[in-house]
Amino acid sequence: MACGGCICKCCGRFCIMLALFIGLLCIPAIETMYWQALEKYVAPDELTDTATPGSVTFIVLLMLGQLPQVPEYGPTFAEAFARNGRMANAVNAFEGPGLLLSMNAAGGYMLYRTSHEACKRMYYDRETDRVEDNFIGGIDINKAGKFFAPGVMPTLLQIGTSDPRWWARRDLWSATIPALGRHPVELPDFEFPSVQGLTEATFCGSISGFDEAWSGLLEYGDPSKLVPDELGYVVGFNFFRQAFGVELNKDELDLVSELQSKIGEMLLPGGNSISDSFAARGIEIQRAIEAAVLKGEWSTRFLAEAEKRGMDGRARLRELLFSFIVAGYGAPGTAFYAMHVITYFKGKNRLALYAKDPEAFILEVVRLQGAGGANSFYHAKNTTKWTLGSGKVITEKAGSVAMTNLLVTGYDPAVWGGPAKDPAYAAEFIPGRDNRERVMSWMSELGDIRKCPNMTGCDAAPRFCPGAELTQRLTRQTADFYLKKCLGRAAKDEM
């Protein structure tokens, strides 16, 4: 009994200390000092690829520092870190080389390219050496490769320009998917799907009560779930209809969602250690979605074009579908983007701002919240001794894995802070900024993407997300539908 009381006292004291710690971090000046001290005094002088006692300490303190952001971003530390513009500004990560020290998937250290210019240098370099054996996050295909259907190149989300294979596949997509273009000649109308149990009322109700940070955990038991099922059905149905010319039924749309969830599980610590049954289910899902798309006329044209180019059409189709599902449909894709835009309608005068200029509104949302691109892994070209914005000197060896962080780049005051380069101004929601097409969320500035004749790429933007225009269009169509059916307001004009 005495022992139990002792434990209760210890737990109580720990909770008080933790609450005090979080409370102190909520004071901006103390939060700034915390981040500066962590980078200057706890971080190493040289990066390590694997975990060490020092890196574990750094990671624990890094995660603790995210706690004040949990109410806003939910229980996932990754979300809190990725969009923590305050942390980036505290250590001057947008200044100098534009780097932020953080952890890698193996528990070691890695330098994130954080500033607008640092990310741009990487994406605009045709010869950047992407990481072949990494899919996204910490998914190592040497360990988890059995999850991917035959023909799916698991580095497909790293598609760039340094390898002719990647360029050829981008060009195949551009040639066969008219919906990728900014102004397609023909495009199916946006439709509300005939899904059992889904009505306009249930669609509107699910969104009005959904909190991006907490509903996934509290309502679905899944903290990685970022959109309600009803919104996923509407976006997914129209996504496949416009991109691939097929109308998926409820069971098929549920499979798309399940595949997204499984990828989310693989991104968690230990996610590479997947069971045979987990992998088999992944293959089963991919096969079923492939079979659904093969029923449509579009797939015949795609396979014929691939064969004409000397490619394995079925393999390229599997790769395309996997890529579009993981990056184009869910998170950080169109459903994620649409949820962000609808959430932003709740602010004061937001509906009037949207009606005035829908494109300006949704581009400002993606700048601050992300969608379209999150990060990319690549190898550092040279061994470099960097002086970070905080003054910390650290060596990055040639071949080390590095990463971009496009979810925080939108807070860079050098681009978004106005004439005074003010971090507070950069963090404000101001649709219609003069430089709005400089948004980097699709792995190149949108204005540069629009200089290219198609979505393959060009000298102005050699590597970018091919779905940049498709996701904007479908997001706006979803937002307009929500306004009309759920709020009783028609958008100012039609797409």
N, C-alpha and C positions, 0 to 999 in steps of 0.2 A: 504493500500500500504506500509505504514511504517512498519506495523507488518510483512508483507511478506518479506520486506527487512531484517528485524531483524532475521527472521527465516533462510533466506539464509546465513546471516553472521554467525549465530550459526552453521549451517550445514557445512559451509566452514571451520570454526575453528575446528570443530570436525574431519573433514576429514584430516586436516593438522596434528592435534594431533595424529590421528590414524596412518597416514603415518609415522610420526616421531617415534611413538612407534614401529611399525613394522620394520622400518629401524634400530632402536637401537637393536632390538632382532636379527637382521641379523648379528650383531657383535658377534662372538662366546663367548667372555669373558662376555659380558653383558647378553647374552642368558643363560649362565651357572649360573650367579648370580641370574637371574630372577627365574629359576626353584628352586634353593636352597632356596631363600627367601620364595617362595610360600610354599614349604614343611615345612620349619622350623617355619615360623611365622604366616601363615594363616591357616594351617591345624590344626585339633583338637588333643587333647591328647587321645581321645577315639572315636572309630568308632560309627557312628549312621546309622541305616538302612534307615531312612527316611530323607527327606529334612529339613534343618534348615536354618536360615539366614546365619550362618557361612558356611554351605556346599554350598549354592547357590553362595555366594561370591567366594568360592574356585573354583567351577565349571566354573563360568564366567571367572575368571582369567586363569584357565587351558585352556579353549577354546581360549581365546585371545592369549595365548602363542603358539597356533598351527598355527596362521595366516602366519608366514613366510614359513610354509611347504605347504600351500594351493596350490601355483603354481605347486609344484611337485606331490602332492597327490590328488589334485582336491578339490572340495567344500565340501567334507565330513570330518568333524573334526575327526570322528572315525578313518578314514584311517591315517590321519596325526598323531594322537596319537599312534595308534597301532604299527606303524613302526618307531617311533621317538627314535632311538637309542641314539641320542645326549642328549635328555631329560633324558633318563635312566642313562646315564653315568654322567650327570651333578649332579645328586643327589646320585650317587654311588649305584644305584639300583641293580647292578650286584654283589655288595659286601655284606659281612655279611650274613643276612638271605635271601638276594636276593629278596626284596620286593619293590613295588612301590605303593604309595598311589594314589588312583584315585576315581572316582565316580561310584556309582552303578546305576541300572536302575530306582530306586525310588528317585534319587536325593540326596542320602546320600553318605557315604564313603565306600570304600572297598579296601582291600589290594590285589594287583595283584602279583602272583608268577611270577617273571620276569627272574631271572637267570636260567641258564641251570640246575643247581643242584636243585633249588627250584621246578622247574616244574617236574623234574625227580622224586623227592621224592614223589610228589603227584601221578603221573601216575603209579609208580611202587609199590605203597602201595595197596594191594588187598582190604583192608578194608576201603579205603577212602569213606566217606559217600557223595554220589552225591546228588544234589538237585532234589528231585522227581517232584516238581511242576514247574520247570523251563525247558523250551524247549531249546532255545538259546537266548543270549542277555537278553532282559527284558521281553520275552514272558512268561506270567504267565498262565498256563493251567487252573487255576481256573477261570480266567476271559475270556480267549480266546479259551477254550477247544472245543467250538462248531465248530471251523474251521477244526478240524482234523476228518478224516473219522473214523467210528467205527472200533475198533481193533488196531488203530495206538496208540501206547504208546507214548505220546508226549515227553517223556524224552529219546526217542530212541537214540538221539545223545550223550547221557550220558552213553551209554552202557559200562559197566565195568566188574568187577569181584566180587564186594561185594554182589551181588544179584544173586542167581542161575538162575533167569529168564533171566538175561542179558547174562550170560555165555552160557546158552542153545541156545539162539538166535544167538549169534556169531557162535556157532558150527554148527547150521543149515545152516547159510550162507556159511561157509567154506566148508561144505559137498556138497553143491548144486551148487556152482558157481565156476567152474574151472578157470575162468578168474582172480579170486582173487590171484591165486598162482603166484609165481615168474616165473616159467617155465611151463606153462600149456602144457599138451600133445597135446591138440587140441585147436585151436583158430581161429575164422573167420578172413579172410583177412581184412585189412583196405580198405574201399571203399568210394568213393565220392557219396553222396546220390543223388537220382533223386528227387529233390525238385523244384517245379515250380519257375522260376525266378533265380535259383541258377546255376551259371556256374563257371568254374574255374577262368574266368576273373573277375566275380563279387566277388568271394571269395578273390582273391588276392587284388583287388582294395579296398575292405572294410577294410582289415587288414593294408594295406600300409598307409591308411589315418586315422587310428584310434589311438587316444591318450587315454591311459588308464585313465588319470586323468580327462580329460575334455570332451571327445567325447560323453559320456553318457548323460551329461547335454545339450551340445550344439547341438548334432545331434538328440538325441532321447527324450530330455526333461526329462530325468531320471538320476539323479546324481549317483544312485546306479548301473547303467548298466555298467558293467566292460568289456564286450566283444561285438563285433559286431554280429548281427544276423547270418551272413553267417558263422562265425566261430562256433557259437552255433549249427547251423544245422549239420555241419560236425562232431563235437565232440559228440553231442547228438545222432546222428544216429549210430555212431560206438560204443558209450558207451552202448546203449541198445542192439545193435547187439551182442556185445561180452559178456556182463553180463547176458542178459536175452533171447538171441536167437531170437529177433524180430526186424523187420525193421520198424521204425515209419515213417509215412508220414508227410507232412508239417504241417497239422492241429494238429496232435498229438505232434509234436515237439514244435509248438507254445504254446500248453497247458503246456508243461514242463517248458518253459520259463515264462509263465504267473504265474505258481505256485511259481517259484523262486521270481518273482517280488512282489507277495503278501506277501511272507515271509519277503522280504525287507521292505515293508510298515509296517509290524507288529513290526519291530525292531526300528522304529522311535518313538520318544516320543509320548505317548498316543496310541501306537499301540495295546494295549490290549483292547481298547474300539472299538471293531469291530462291524459292523452292521450285522443284520441277513442276508441281501443280500450278503454281503462280505463273510460271513461264508458259505452260501449256494453255492456260486460260487466256493469256495475252495473245498467243498465236491464234487461238480459236476466234477471239474477237476481231482481230485484224482480217482473218479469212472471211468472216461473215460480212463485214463492211465492204470488203472488196467484191464479194458476190453481189451485194446490193447495187453497187455502182456499175458493175458489168451488165446489169439489166438495161441500162440506159443507152441511148444512141451515142451520147458523147464519148463513152468509153471506146466504141468502135473506131471513131476518128482518132482518138488519142493513141490507141494501139497501132493503128496504121501509120501515123506520123512517126511514132517511135521506131517502128520497123524500117521505115524509109530512111531514118537517120542511123540505122545500124545498131539500134539499142534493143535490149530485152524489154519489150513493152509491159509484160506483166510485172516484172521486177520494178520498173520505173513507176508503174501505177501504184504498187504497194508503198513505195517510198514517198510518192506524192501524197497519198491519202494520210499516211502516218504524219508527215510533216504538217499538213494542213489541219489535221485534228489537234495535234499537240500545240502548235503555235498560232494557227489561224482561227480555230473555232473557240477554244476554251480560254485558258489563262496562260500567257498574257494576250489572248486574241480577242475576237469580236464580242463574245458574250461578256467577258470581263470589262471590255471597253464600254459596251452599252450600259452595263450596270453602273459604272462610274458616272457616265453622262446623266443617267436618270437620277442618281443620287445627288448630283450637283443642281438639279432643278429645285431642290428644297430650300436653297438659300434665298435671301431677299433680292427681289427684282431679277432673279435668274431666268424666269420664263421670258421676260421682256428681252433680256440679253440674247437668249437663244433665237427668239423670233427675229431679232434685228440682223443676226448673222450666224446661222447655224454652224458653218464651217469654223468660224473664229472661236465659237464656244467649244466645239468638240476638240479642236487643236489645243486649246488652253487646258482642257481637262487631261488630255493625254500627256501634255508637258509635265503636269504636276503629279499625275497618278500612274502614268505608264500604261502600256498596252501596245502590242505590236512587236516589241523587242524588249528584252530585259538585260541579257548579258551574253557575252561570247567569250570563249576560252581560246587562247592562242599562246604560242611560245615567244618569250622575249628574244629578240634578235641578238642582242649584245650583252656582255657583262657591263653593268653600269652602276656606279656609286651615286645614288640619288640623294639630294637634299630635299626632304619633304617640306611642305609649307609650314609645318610646325618647327622646323629646324632640325628634326631628326635625320641623321645620315644613315642610310641603309643600302646594302649591296644586293642587287638583283642579278643573278648569273644568267648567262646565255642559255636558252633552253628551258628556263624556269617557266612554269605555267602562270600566266597572267590573265586578267579578266577585265572586261568593261562593265560599268554599272550605269545603264541608261535610265534606271529608275530614279537616280539622284542627279543626273546631268542637267535635268530641267530646272534645277535650283541654282545653277551657276550664275553668280551675279555679274560676271564679265559679259554675259550675253543677255540675261534677263533682268538685270538690276537697274536698267535705265541709265541715264547719263552719269549718275553718281555711283553706279555699280553697287547698289545697296542690296544686301541679302534679304532684307525685309520686303523690299519692292519685288524682288525676284520670286518670293514665296507667295505673293498675292495672286488672286484669281482675277485676271484682267483680260477678258476676251477682246480680240481686235488689236493686239500689239502689232506695231508696224513690221516687226521681224518674225511674225508667227510661223512663217515657212522655214525658219531655222530649227524647228523642233527636230530632235535627233532620235525620236522614239522608234523609227523604222530603220535604224542603223545607218542612216545618212540624212542629211538635211532634206526636208521634204521639197524645198525649192530646187535642190539639185536633182532629186529623183525625177521631178517633173521636167527636167531638161532632156531626159532620155527619151528616145523614140518609142520604147516599149519597156516592159518590166524585166527584161534580161539584165540591163545595166549598160552603162556607157562611161566615157572618160570622166564625165561630171560626177557620177555616182557609181563606182564600179561594184559595190557590194551593198545591197540593201534588202529589206524584206519585200519579196515580190507581191505580198498581199496588202501593201500600204494603202492603195486606193480602194480595194475591195472592202477592207475592214472599216474604212471611214464611211463608205457609202452604206453598208449594211447597218452600221451603228446608227447612222442618221435615220435610216428607214425604221429601225426599231424604236428609236426615240420619238419619231413623229407618230408612230402607231400608238405608243404609250400616251402621248399628249392627247391624241384624238379620242382614244377609247377609254382611257383611265382618268384623264383630267378634263375631258370635254373641250379641248382646245386643238384646233388645227394648226399645223405648222404654217409659217408664213408662205412658203411656196413648196413645190414638189421637186424631187430630184430630177 
